[in-house]
Amino acid sequence: MSRVTLAQWQMLAAVVDHGGFARAAEAIHKSPSTLNHAVHKLEQQLGVQVLEPAGRQVRLTEAGEMLLRRARQLIESAEALEDVAGRLAKGLEAEVVLSIDQIFPADALALALSRFSAAFPYVRVQLHETVLNGGIEMLYDGRADLAISGLAAQGFLGEPLVTIRFIAVAHREHELHLLERELDLRDLQRHRQLVVRDSALRQSMDAGWLKAEQRWTVSHLETSIDMVRRGLGFAWLPETRIHDELERGVLRPLPLTAGGVREVPMQMIFRDRDRAGPATHAMARTLHEAVADACPVPA
């Protein structure tokens, strides 16, 4: 017995969707006799009646409803496959690799990825959440198509994206706040500082470390935030990531005589702008737009 073809299922779906052979034939540019023959042959091959008369129209039988429901999944998958093939033929990448520093605003990143997914549902995204030199190293190694970093990359041209404000903070009951006076470097050096480890494998750095007697180094920004929230130390943290804690007074800015606020301008860097495909360029545009929408004022 020959197998039912995808084209036969597509013609059956057209007949059902348009309420009859004549309307379906006009919609998909086939003759009514071609559709009739395809559906009749399908019924013969399956040994199951899928359509029955309903006045001047036709409708699915109970068995036909179940079969067509599953067949539509095949039809949609085939259409998606054709769409992907067409995009690939036009130079669309199958995957975009992003290297984004962990200090980048989470709301802007989520918004950008959501919009990109809607426009390019079949393009895979690899997101590497890096720290300091980690993202730059991925550019040098050719492992990232697009990087967002607060550091310059030698030999690459970046474009401004967003400025991140860091605030020196500690839990409201931390010993530094209990001093109830302005603080200087000597005060900080007597207490534990929380630092996020550089994710670079070769040239790592200790940005922001004040040579405190106690230092805890963690691998992720969220871990540092959680530890500060628990009163385990102080740290400079991105304002966008601790806005709620600051509003509730759980975390308080340290009253430093200087350096309590730091600003880090972040830039977007293409590995190779001229050779980047349409999906990579679209991702870059989407990130710019998401920053404008999610961070209407400097972050």
Short mmCIF file of the C-alpha atoms (twelve columns), coordinates in Angstrom:
data_MODEL
# 
_entry.id   MODEL 
# 
loop_
_atom_site.group_PDB 
_atom_site.id 
_atom_site.type_symbol 
_atom_site.label_atom_id 
_atom_site.label_alt_id 
_atom_site.label_comp_id 
_atom_site.label_asym_id 
_atom_site.label_seq_id 
_atom_site.Cartn_x 
_atom_site.Cartn_y 
_atom_site.Cartn_z 
_atom_site.pdbx_PDB_model_num 
ATOM 1   C CA . MET A 1   0.000   0.000  0.000  1 
ATOM 2   C CA . SER A 2   1.400   3.425  -0.962 1 
ATOM 3   C CA . ARG A 3   1.792   6.013  1.738  1 
ATOM 4   C CA . VAL A 4   -0.373  9.089  2.096  1 
ATOM 5   C CA . THR A 5   1.586   12.152 1.000  1 
ATOM 6   C CA . LEU A 6   1.887   15.473 2.779  1 
ATOM 7   C CA . ALA A 7   0.221   17.097 -0.248 1 
ATOM 8   C CA . GLN A 8   -2.877  14.940 0.279  1 
ATOM 9   C CA . TRP A 9   -3.138  16.055 3.920  1 
ATOM 10  C CA . GLN A 10  -2.702  19.670 2.819  1 
ATOM 11  C CA . MET A 11  -5.531  19.320 0.301  1 
ATOM 12  C CA . LEU A 12  -7.799  17.689 2.885  1 
ATOM 13  C CA . ALA A 13  -7.073  20.533 5.290  1 
ATOM 14  C CA . ALA A 14  -7.913  23.064 2.565  1 
ATOM 15  C CA . VAL A 15  -11.247 21.394 1.840  1 
ATOM 16  C CA . VAL A 16  -12.150 21.431 5.546  1 
ATOM 17  C CA . ASP A 17  -10.944 24.984 6.141  1 
ATOM 18  C CA . HIS A 18  -12.880 26.377 3.177  1 
ATOM 19  C CA . GLY A 19  -16.006 24.290 3.636  1 
ATOM 20  C CA . GLY A 20  -15.973 22.409 0.355  1 
ATOM 21  C CA . PHE A 21  -14.065 21.383 -2.758 1 
ATOM 22  C CA . ALA A 22  -14.989 24.366 -4.938 1 
ATOM 23  C CA . ARG A 23  -13.911 27.049 -2.469 1 
ATOM 24  C CA . ALA A 24  -10.770 25.133 -1.530 1 
ATOM 25  C CA . ALA A 25  -9.852  24.698 -5.187 1 
ATOM 26  C CA . GLU A 26  -10.127 28.439 -5.754 1 
ATOM 27  C CA . ALA A 27  -8.096  29.235 -2.638 1 
ATOM 28  C CA . ILE A 28  -5.146  26.939 -3.360 1 
ATOM 29  C CA . HIS A 29  -5.347  27.124 -7.165 1 
ATOM 30  C CA . LYS A 30  -6.205  23.494 -7.790 1 
ATOM 31  C CA . SER A 31  -9.116  22.040 -9.699 1 
ATOM 32  C CA . PRO A 32  -12.022 20.606 -7.681 1 
ATOM 33  C CA . SER A 33  -11.497 17.254 -9.396 1 
ATOM 34  C CA . THR A 34  -7.852  17.184 -8.261 1 
ATOM 35  C CA . LEU A 35  -8.886  17.777 -4.671 1 
ATOM 36  C CA . ASN A 36  -11.675 15.222 -4.876 1 
ATOM 37  C CA . HIS A 37  -9.326  12.624 -6.267 1 
ATOM 38  C CA . ALA A 38  -6.645  13.337 -3.627 1 
ATOM 39  C CA . VAL A 39  -9.094  13.008 -0.723 1 
ATOM 40  C CA . HIS A 40  -10.781 9.926  -2.170 1 
ATOM 41  C CA . LYS A 41  -7.406  8.252  -2.673 1 
ATOM 42  C CA . LEU A 42  -6.414  9.193  0.905  1 
ATOM 43  C CA . GLU A 43  -9.531  7.464  2.221  1 
ATOM 44  C CA . GLN A 44  -8.743  4.380  0.148  1 
ATOM 45  C CA . GLN A 45  -5.159  4.254  1.377  1 
ATOM 46  C CA . LEU A 46  -6.186  4.610  5.017  1 
ATOM 47  C CA . GLY A 47  -9.291  2.491  4.787  1 
ATOM 48  C CA . VAL A 48  -11.127 5.209  6.734  1 
ATOM 49  C CA . GLN A 49  -13.802 7.710  5.696  1 
ATOM 50  C CA . VAL A 50  -12.588 11.190 6.601  1 
ATOM 51  C CA . LEU A 51  -15.322 13.355 5.036  1 
ATOM 52  C CA . GLU A 52  -19.102 13.134 4.991  1 
ATOM 53  C CA . PRO A 53  -21.773 15.278 3.317  1 
ATOM 54  C CA . ALA A 54  -23.295 18.154 5.311  1 
ATOM 55  C CA . GLY A 55  -25.912 19.754 3.077  1 
ATOM 56  C CA . ARG A 56  -24.072 21.337 0.189  1 
ATOM 57  C CA . GLN A 57  -20.804 21.194 2.063  1 
ATOM 58  C CA . VAL A 58  -18.688 18.483 3.623  1 
ATOM 59  C CA . ARG A 59  -17.453 17.971 7.150  1 
ATOM 60  C CA . LEU A 60  -14.989 15.731 8.904  1 
ATOM 61  C CA . THR A 61  -16.048 12.452 10.350 1 
ATOM 62  C CA . GLU A 62  -15.004 11.668 13.895 1 
ATOM 63  C CA . ALA A 63  -12.078 9.645  12.587 1 
ATOM 64  C CA . GLY A 64  -11.249 12.399 10.131 1 
ATOM 65  C CA . GLU A 65  -11.077 14.990 12.924 1 
ATOM 66  C CA . MET A 66  -8.578  12.935 14.857 1 
ATOM 67  C CA . LEU A 67  -6.424  12.205 11.817 1 
ATOM 68  C CA . LEU A 68  -6.436  15.756 10.500 1 
ATOM 69  C CA . ARG A 69  -5.589  17.130 13.933 1 
ATOM 70  C CA . ARG A 70  -2.384  15.119 13.897 1 
ATOM 71  C CA . ALA A 71  -1.758  15.804 10.219 1 
ATOM 72  C CA . ARG A 72  -1.838  19.562 10.860 1 
ATOM 73  C CA . GLN A 73  1.193   19.149 13.096 1 
ATOM 74  C CA . LEU A 74  3.047   17.617 10.146 1 
ATOM 75  C CA . ILE A 75  1.855   20.391 7.835  1 
ATOM 76  C CA . GLU A 76  3.002   23.105 10.238 1 
ATOM 77  C CA . SER A 77  6.369   21.400 10.713 1 
ATOM 78  C CA . ALA A 78  6.865   21.133 6.959  1 
ATOM 79  C CA . GLU A 79  5.994   24.810 6.475  1 
ATOM 80  C CA . ALA A 80  8.401   25.776 9.244  1 
ATOM 81  C CA . LEU A 81  11.131  23.671 7.633  1 
ATOM 82  C CA . GLU A 82  10.585  25.384 4.293  1 
ATOM 83  C CA . ASP A 83  10.726  28.766 6.006  1 
ATOM 84  C CA . VAL A 84  14.018  27.914 7.687  1 
ATOM 85  C CA . ALA A 85  15.467  26.617 4.413  1 
ATOM 86  C CA . GLY A 86  14.423  29.797 2.648  1 
ATOM 87  C CA . ARG A 87  16.034  31.978 5.306  1 
ATOM 88  C CA . LEU A 88  19.230  29.929 5.236  1 
ATOM 89  C CA . ALA A 89  19.330  30.245 1.451  1 
ATOM 90  C CA . LYS A 90  19.247  34.031 1.891  1 
ATOM 91  C CA . GLY A 91  22.201  33.907 4.290  1 
ATOM 92  C CA . LEU A 92  20.389  33.731 7.621  1 
ATOM 93  C CA . GLU A 93  22.516  32.185 10.352 1 
ATOM 94  C CA . ALA A 94  21.291  29.071 12.121 1 
ATOM 95  C CA . GLU A 95  22.693  30.382 15.416 1 
ATOM 96  C CA . VAL A 96  23.768  33.630 17.074 1 
ATOM 97  C CA . VAL A 97  26.332  33.489 19.893 1 
ATOM 98  C CA . LEU A 98  26.094  36.321 22.418 1 
ATOM 99  C CA . SER A 99  28.603  37.238 25.083 1 
ATOM 100 C CA . ILE A 100 26.987  39.643 27.556 1 
ATOM 101 C CA . ASP A 101 28.499  40.887 30.785 1 
ATOM 102 C CA . GLN A 102 26.399  40.021 33.824 1 
ATOM 103 C CA . ILE A 103 26.022  43.696 34.727 1 
ATOM 104 C CA . PHE A 104 23.855  44.327 31.635 1 
ATOM 105 C CA . PRO A 105 20.273  45.188 32.738 1 
ATOM 106 C CA . ALA A 106 18.250  41.986 33.039 1 
ATOM 107 C CA . ASP A 107 14.978  43.603 31.924 1 
ATOM 108 C CA . ALA A 108 16.553  44.898 28.709 1 
ATOM 109 C CA . LEU A 109 18.098  41.508 27.947 1 
ATOM 110 C CA . ALA A 110 14.821  39.638 28.500 1 
ATOM 111 C CA . LEU A 111 12.932  42.130 26.329 1 
ATOM 112 C CA . ALA A 112 15.497  41.886 23.533 1 
ATOM 113 C CA . LEU A 113 15.486  38.081 23.506 1 
ATOM 114 C CA . SER A 114 11.692  37.986 23.530 1 
ATOM 115 C CA . ARG A 115 11.473  40.295 20.525 1 
ATOM 116 C CA . PHE A 116 14.234  38.455 18.682 1 
ATOM 117 C CA . SER A 117 12.472  35.144 19.284 1 
ATOM 118 C CA . ALA A 118 9.259   36.504 17.784 1 
ATOM 119 C CA . ALA A 119 11.063  37.702 14.647 1 
ATOM 120 C CA . PHE A 120 13.476  34.756 14.279 1 
ATOM 121 C CA . PRO A 121 11.839  31.770 15.982 1 
ATOM 122 C CA . TYR A 122 14.119  29.191 14.340 1 
ATOM 123 C CA . VAL A 123 17.453  30.877 14.978 1 
ATOM 124 C CA . ARG A 124 19.190  29.348 17.977 1 
ATOM 125 C CA . VAL A 125 20.725  31.681 20.546 1 
ATOM 126 C CA . GLN A 126 23.735  30.848 22.690 1 
ATOM 127 C CA . LEU A 127 23.981  33.292 25.579 1 
ATOM 128 C CA . HIS A 128 27.224  33.417 27.559 1 
ATOM 129 C CA . GLU A 129 26.941  35.487 30.753 1 
ATOM 130 C CA . THR A 130 30.472  36.747 31.249 1 
ATOM 131 C CA . VAL A 131 32.381  38.904 33.738 1 
ATOM 132 C CA . LEU A 132 35.016  41.545 32.901 1 
ATOM 133 C CA . ASN A 133 37.517  40.108 30.380 1 
ATOM 134 C CA . GLY A 134 35.488  36.964 29.759 1 
ATOM 135 C CA . GLY A 135 33.439  38.458 26.940 1 
ATOM 136 C CA . ILE A 136 36.421  40.149 25.325 1 
ATOM 137 C CA . GLU A 137 38.301  36.859 25.393 1 
ATOM 138 C CA . MET A 138 35.433  35.202 23.520 1 
ATOM 139 C CA . LEU A 139 35.749  37.870 20.816 1 
ATOM 140 C CA . TYR A 140 39.476  37.330 20.507 1 
ATOM 141 C CA . ASP A 141 38.933  33.569 20.240 1 
ATOM 142 C CA . GLY A 142 36.208  33.981 17.618 1 
ATOM 143 C CA . ARG A 143 33.668  32.292 19.887 1 
ATOM 144 C CA . ALA A 144 31.119  35.140 20.016 1 
ATOM 145 C CA . ASP A 145 29.290  36.877 17.176 1 
ATOM 146 C CA . LEU A 146 28.337  39.822 19.356 1 
ATOM 147 C CA . ALA A 147 29.642  40.990 22.727 1 
ATOM 148 C CA . ILE A 148 28.406  43.530 25.259 1 
ATOM 149 C CA . SER A 149 31.114  44.596 27.664 1 
ATOM 150 C CA . GLY A 150 32.241  47.417 29.882 1 
ATOM 151 C CA . LEU A 151 35.824  46.906 28.680 1 
ATOM 152 C CA . ALA A 152 37.419  47.902 25.401 1 
ATOM 153 C CA . ALA A 153 38.529  45.193 23.010 1 
ATOM 154 C CA . GLN A 154 41.850  45.894 21.320 1 
ATOM 155 C CA . GLY A 155 41.473  45.710 17.548 1 
ATOM 156 C CA . PHE A 156 37.665  46.005 17.643 1 
ATOM 157 C CA . LEU A 157 35.351  49.001 17.299 1 
ATOM 158 C CA . GLY A 158 32.484  49.162 19.777 1 
ATOM 159 C CA . GLU A 159 29.386  51.329 19.868 1 
ATOM 160 C CA . PRO A 160 27.900  52.854 23.054 1 
ATOM 161 C CA . LEU A 161 24.918  50.972 24.411 1 
ATOM 162 C CA . VAL A 162 24.148  51.842 28.048 1 
ATOM 163 C CA . THR A 163 25.904  53.208 31.125 1 
ATOM 164 C CA . ILE A 164 25.635  51.159 34.307 1 
ATOM 165 C CA . ARG A 165 25.740  52.864 37.703 1 
ATOM 166 C CA . PHE A 166 27.396  50.875 40.479 1 
ATOM 167 C CA . ILE A 167 26.662  51.788 44.094 1 
ATOM 168 C CA . ALA A 168 28.692  50.726 47.115 1 
ATOM 169 C CA . VAL A 169 26.127  49.092 49.400 1 
ATOM 170 C CA . ALA A 170 25.750  46.903 52.454 1 
ATOM 171 C CA . HIS A 171 22.837  45.523 54.442 1 
ATOM 172 C CA . ARG A 172 21.179  48.210 56.568 1 
ATOM 173 C CA . GLU A 173 22.399  46.450 59.746 1 
ATOM 174 C CA . HIS A 174 25.976  45.959 58.544 1 
ATOM 175 C CA . GLU A 175 28.709  47.179 60.914 1 
ATOM 176 C CA . LEU A 176 29.761  49.858 58.425 1 
ATOM 177 C CA . HIS A 177 26.346  51.507 58.680 1 
ATOM 178 C CA . LEU A 178 26.386  51.242 62.469 1 
ATOM 179 C CA . LEU A 179 29.404  53.574 62.529 1 
ATOM 180 C CA . GLU A 180 26.993  56.357 61.536 1 
ATOM 181 C CA . ARG A 181 29.615  58.548 59.888 1 
ATOM 182 C CA . GLU A 182 31.353  59.046 56.583 1 
ATOM 183 C CA . LEU A 183 33.588  56.170 55.586 1 
ATOM 184 C CA . ASP A 184 36.995  56.067 53.956 1 
ATOM 185 C CA . LEU A 185 39.193  53.413 52.428 1 
ATOM 186 C CA . ARG A 186 40.597  52.298 55.777 1 
ATOM 187 C CA . ASP A 187 37.097  51.572 57.071 1 
ATOM 188 C CA . LEU A 188 36.315  49.392 54.054 1 
ATOM 189 C CA . GLN A 189 39.562  47.461 54.254 1 
ATOM 190 C CA . ARG A 190 38.585  46.170 57.704 1 
ATOM 191 C CA . HIS A 191 35.487  44.428 56.368 1 
ATOM 192 C CA . ARG A 192 34.666  41.681 53.899 1 
ATOM 193 C CA . GLN A 193 34.331  42.737 50.289 1 
ATOM 194 C CA . LEU A 194 32.384  40.606 47.815 1 
ATOM 195 C CA . VAL A 195 33.919  40.426 44.344 1 
ATOM 196 C CA . VAL A 196 32.711  38.694 41.182 1 
ATOM 197 C CA . ARG A 197 35.363  36.525 39.541 1 
ATOM 198 C CA . ASP A 198 36.579  37.454 36.058 1 
ATOM 199 C CA . SER A 199 35.307  34.750 33.703 1 
ATOM 200 C CA . ALA A 200 38.304  35.033 31.357 1 
ATOM 201 C CA . LEU A 201 40.480  31.923 31.288 1 
ATOM 202 C CA . ARG A 202 43.748  33.678 30.435 1 
ATOM 203 C CA . GLN A 203 43.860  37.360 31.435 1 
ATOM 204 C CA . SER A 204 41.634  37.772 34.477 1 
ATOM 205 C CA . MET A 205 41.537  40.908 36.599 1 
ATOM 206 C CA . ASP A 206 40.370  41.997 40.053 1 
ATOM 207 C CA . ALA A 207 38.429  45.133 39.130 1 
ATOM 208 C CA . GLY A 208 37.232  47.101 42.134 1 
ATOM 209 C CA . TRP A 209 39.019  45.103 44.831 1 
ATOM 210 C CA . LEU A 210 40.223  47.390 47.614 1 
ATOM 211 C CA . LYS A 211 42.783  44.996 49.134 1 
ATOM 212 C CA . ALA A 212 40.340  44.295 51.943 1 
ATOM 213 C CA . GLU A 213 41.629  41.920 54.604 1 
ATOM 214 C CA . GLN A 214 38.667  39.651 53.900 1 
ATOM 215 C CA . ARG A 215 37.533  38.921 50.372 1 
ATOM 216 C CA . TRP A 216 35.023  36.465 49.036 1 
ATOM 217 C CA . THR A 217 35.104  35.864 45.301 1 
ATOM 218 C CA . VAL A 218 32.053  34.418 43.568 1 
ATOM 219 C CA . SER A 219 31.332  33.465 39.977 1 
ATOM 220 C CA . HIS A 220 28.000  35.168 39.419 1 
ATOM 221 C CA . LEU A 221 26.662  38.641 40.114 1 
ATOM 222 C CA . GLU A 222 23.423  37.274 41.583 1 
ATOM 223 C CA . THR A 223 25.416  35.356 44.188 1 
ATOM 224 C CA . SER A 224 27.165  38.548 45.229 1 
ATOM 225 C CA . ILE A 225 23.830  40.373 45.508 1 
ATOM 226 C CA . ASP A 226 22.371  37.566 47.607 1 
ATOM 227 C CA . MET A 227 25.324  37.570 49.986 1 
ATOM 228 C CA . VAL A 228 25.185  41.344 50.444 1 
ATOM 229 C CA . ARG A 229 21.456  41.037 51.052 1 
ATOM 230 C CA . ARG A 230 22.243  38.529 53.825 1 
ATOM 231 C CA . GLY A 231 24.714  40.907 55.476 1 
ATOM 232 C CA . LEU A 232 27.807  38.863 54.612 1 
ATOM 233 C CA . GLY A 233 29.803  41.755 53.183 1 
ATOM 234 C CA . PHE A 234 29.761  44.926 51.119 1 
ATOM 235 C CA . ALA A 235 30.080  45.363 47.356 1 
ATOM 236 C CA . TRP A 236 29.649  47.721 44.454 1 
ATOM 237 C CA . LEU A 237 26.491  46.492 42.711 1 
ATOM 238 C CA . PRO A 238 24.603  47.627 39.582 1 
ATOM 239 C CA . GLU A 239 21.781  49.957 40.578 1 
ATOM 240 C CA . THR A 240 19.385  48.273 38.147 1 
ATOM 241 C CA . ARG A 241 19.835  44.918 39.928 1 
ATOM 242 C CA . ILE A 242 19.222  46.208 43.475 1 
ATOM 243 C CA . HIS A 243 16.559  48.849 42.852 1 
ATOM 244 C CA . ASP A 244 13.905  47.038 44.908 1 
ATOM 245 C CA . GLU A 245 16.263  46.423 47.837 1 
ATOM 246 C CA . LEU A 246 17.244  50.092 47.864 1 
ATOM 247 C CA . GLU A 247 13.600  51.174 47.728 1 
ATOM 248 C CA . ARG A 248 12.712  48.921 50.680 1 
ATOM 249 C CA . GLY A 249 15.787  49.969 52.629 1 
ATOM 250 C CA . VAL A 250 17.120  46.402 52.858 1 
ATOM 251 C CA . LEU A 251 20.357  47.627 51.288 1 
ATOM 252 C CA . ARG A 252 21.739  51.105 51.915 1 
ATOM 253 C CA . PRO A 253 24.449  53.006 50.059 1 
ATOM 254 C CA . LEU A 254 27.649  53.307 52.035 1 
ATOM 255 C CA . PRO A 255 28.358  56.951 53.012 1 
ATOM 256 C CA . LEU A 256 31.802  57.109 51.411 1 
ATOM 257 C CA . THR A 257 33.809  60.296 51.277 1 
ATOM 258 C CA . ALA A 258 34.537  59.473 47.627 1 
ATOM 259 C CA . GLY A 259 33.916  56.683 45.122 1 
ATOM 260 C CA . GLY A 260 30.532  55.559 46.387 1 
ATOM 261 C CA . VAL A 261 29.166  55.592 42.846 1 
ATOM 262 C CA . ARG A 262 30.930  54.273 39.775 1 
ATOM 263 C CA . GLU A 263 29.733  54.444 36.189 1 
ATOM 264 C CA . VAL A 264 30.619  51.834 33.597 1 
ATOM 265 C CA . PRO A 265 29.804  52.638 29.962 1 
ATOM 266 C CA . MET A 266 28.954  49.432 28.142 1 
ATOM 267 C CA . GLN A 267 29.485  48.949 24.446 1 
ATOM 268 C CA . MET A 268 28.348  46.513 21.800 1 
ATOM 269 C CA . ILE A 269 31.085  44.892 19.745 1 
ATOM 270 C CA . PHE A 270 30.703  42.789 16.587 1 
ATOM 271 C CA . ARG A 271 33.236  40.071 15.955 1 
ATOM 272 C CA . ASP A 272 33.073  41.088 12.280 1 
ATOM 273 C CA . ARG A 273 30.369  43.588 11.367 1 
ATOM 274 C CA . ASP A 274 30.832  43.176 7.615  1 
ATOM 275 C CA . ARG A 275 30.552  39.404 7.702  1 
ATOM 276 C CA . ALA A 276 27.808  39.242 10.315 1 
ATOM 277 C CA . GLY A 277 24.576  37.745 9.028  1 
ATOM 278 C CA . PRO A 278 21.096  39.274 9.135  1 
ATOM 279 C CA . ALA A 279 20.176  37.576 12.412 1 
ATOM 280 C CA . THR A 280 23.245  38.968 14.185 1 
ATOM 281 C CA . HIS A 281 22.491  42.470 12.893 1 
ATOM 282 C CA . ALA A 282 18.861  42.052 13.945 1 
ATOM 283 C CA . MET A 283 19.971  40.988 17.422 1 
ATOM 284 C CA . ALA A 284 22.130  44.119 17.693 1 
ATOM 285 C CA . ARG A 285 19.217  46.367 16.671 1 
ATOM 286 C CA . THR A 286 16.905  44.590 19.087 1 
ATOM 287 C CA . LEU A 287 19.329  45.079 21.978 1 
ATOM 288 C CA . HIS A 288 19.584  48.803 21.213 1 
ATOM 289 C CA . GLU A 289 15.787  49.122 21.086 1 
ATOM 290 C CA . ALA A 290 15.322  47.109 24.286 1 
ATOM 291 C CA . VAL A 291 17.770  49.349 26.162 1 
ATOM 292 C CA . ALA A 292 15.866  52.431 24.957 1 
ATOM 293 C CA . ASP A 293 12.549  50.928 26.122 1 
ATOM 294 C CA . ALA A 294 13.650  49.225 29.356 1 
ATOM 295 C CA . CYS A 295 16.194  51.851 30.443 1 
ATOM 296 C CA . PRO A 296 14.692  55.198 29.387 1 
ATOM 297 C CA . VAL A 297 17.092  56.967 31.736 1 
ATOM 298 C CA . PRO A 298 20.792  56.067 32.151 1 
ATOM 299 C CA . ALA A 299 20.949  52.794 34.092 1 
# 
